[in-house]
Amino acid sequence: MDENSMISAAWDAEYKSGRYSNEPPVPFIADIFKAAVSYRIINGHGLYVGCGNGRNYLPLARQGLNLLGLDVSAVALQHLAKRAPEFRERLVHGDLNSLPSDKTFDLIIGIQVFQHGDRVTAHESLRKAQQKLNPGGLFCLRVNAVGTDLWPDHELIEDHPDGGFTIRYLSGPKSGLLIHFFSAEELSALFSDHFEQVLPLRLEQTKRTPPAPGQWSQWEAIWRKKAV
Ligand SMILES: C[S@@+](CC[C@H](N)C(=O)[O-])C[C@H]1O[C@@H](n2cnc3c(N)ncnc32)[C@H](O)[C@@H]1O
């Protein structure tokens, strides 16, 4: 099985076993909505990459954001469409390559999705999404951060002088998957050229529920694409 098939199979299995179905949205969605209002893109076309089964997608869509929901997990989208049939037509099964190459957006959201794959893959996906954002549009990102207490079993695949690294999980729900952890320096460099900060990079830490150990860390930020 190739890496992409492994990702969709792993997430299909997670959603079948109820992942996120009773979880509240992440607080970051309030920042996303506020920024969309402030920058007057509330009526624009938005894209939520890796929308999952809707814990964050649905509250944003119900507040009026016009969001295409994209996900490689067919199970996630089936569950989301069942929960909210009114948004069924806005859901697309696949990744960024599944969208028409000339399709662009005023708002792009990625919550815990751009960390899939190794460093090169993660950077390529972020760059591809950046290219799909219109000038003046907002890029809202929440992604794995270095400093996470790594758990469960894993092996280090690569690390970089800027602090970013990739592991492969050896057990647990993501067993076999490559997952990247970004450093602040790495993310800032990826958004240095054509973007200005709207919500500066901040670190959010979540304590795992015992007996799972330690905490996991996520970067959150919102950038605006400069006009060319
Ligand atoms: C950690 S879950 C987060 C789901 C959702 N953003 C949330 O916060 O509830 C990651 C999601 O990204 C999806 N995914 C992984 N790689 C993807 C890709 N390249 N394109 C689209 N979706 C992807 C997975 O199927 C999964 O639903």
Ligand as a Chemical Component Dictionary entry (heavy atoms), coordinates in Angstrom:
data_LIG
# 
_chem_comp.id                   LIG 
_chem_comp.type                 NON-POLYMER 
_chem_comp.pdbx_formal_charge   0 
_chem_comp.three_letter_code    LIG 
# 
loop_
_chem_comp_atom.comp_id 
_chem_comp_atom.atom_id 
_chem_comp_atom.alt_atom_id 
_chem_comp_atom.type_symbol 
_chem_comp_atom.charge 
_chem_comp_atom.model_Cartn_x 
_chem_comp_atom.model_Cartn_y 
_chem_comp_atom.model_Cartn_z 
_chem_comp_atom.pdbx_ordinal 
LIG C1  C1  C 0  -6.272  14.893 12.485 1  
LIG S1  S1  S 1  -7.658  14.740 11.380 2  
LIG C2  C2  C 0  -8.367  16.366 11.560 3  
LIG C3  C3  C 0  -9.757  16.482 10.987 4  
LIG C4  C4  C 0  -10.393 17.865 11.158 5  
LIG N1  N1  N 0  -9.557  18.910 10.591 6  
LIG C5  C5  C 0  -10.671 18.129 12.614 7  
LIG O1  O1  O 0  -9.909  18.911 13.213 8  
LIG O2  O2  O -1 -11.607 17.558 13.148 9  
LIG C6  C6  C 0  -6.821  14.838 9.796  10 
LIG C7  C7  C 0  -7.760  14.712 8.605  11 
LIG O3  O3  O 0  -7.058  15.034 7.414  12 
LIG C8  C8  C 0  -7.413  14.099 6.399  13 
LIG N2  N2  N 0  -6.289  14.100 5.438  14 
LIG C9  C9  C 0  -5.044  13.603 5.593  15 
LIG N3  N3  N 0  -4.291  13.896 4.521  16 
LIG C10 C10 C 0  -5.078  14.613 3.674  17 
LIG C11 C11 C 0  -4.870  15.227 2.402  18 
LIG N4  N4  N 0  -3.682  15.175 1.775  19 
LIG N5  N5  N 0  -5.894  15.889 1.824  20 
LIG C12 C12 C 0  -7.107  15.952 2.435  21 
LIG N6  N6  N 0  -7.361  15.392 3.644  22 
LIG C13 C13 C 0  -6.365  14.749 4.255  23 
LIG C14 C14 C 0  -7.669  12.811 7.151  24 
LIG O4  O4  O 0  -8.472  11.919 6.432  25 
LIG C15 C15 C 0  -8.336  13.330 8.407  26 
LIG O5  O5  O 0  -9.738  13.439 8.230  27 
# 
loop_
_chem_comp_bond.comp_id 
_chem_comp_bond.atom_id_1 
_chem_comp_bond.atom_id_2 
_chem_comp_bond.value_order 
_chem_comp_bond.pdbx_ordinal 
LIG C1  S1  SING 1  
LIG S1  C2  SING 2  
LIG S1  C6  SING 3  
LIG C2  C3  SING 4  
LIG C3  C4  SING 5  
LIG C4  N1  SING 6  
LIG C4  C5  SING 7  
LIG C5  O1  DOUB 8  
LIG C5  O2  SING 9  
LIG C6  C7  SING 10 
LIG C7  O3  SING 11 
LIG C7  C15 SING 12 
LIG O3  C8  SING 13 
LIG C8  N2  SING 14 
LIG C8  C14 SING 15 
LIG N2  C9  SING 16 
LIG N2  C13 SING 17 
LIG C9  N3  DOUB 18 
LIG N3  C10 SING 19 
LIG C10 C11 SING 20 
LIG C10 C13 DOUB 21 
LIG C11 N4  SING 22 
LIG C11 N5  DOUB 23 
LIG N5  C12 SING 24 
LIG C12 N6  DOUB 25 
LIG N6  C13 SING 26 
LIG C14 O4  SING 27 
LIG C14 C15 SING 28 
LIG C15 O5  SING 29 
# 
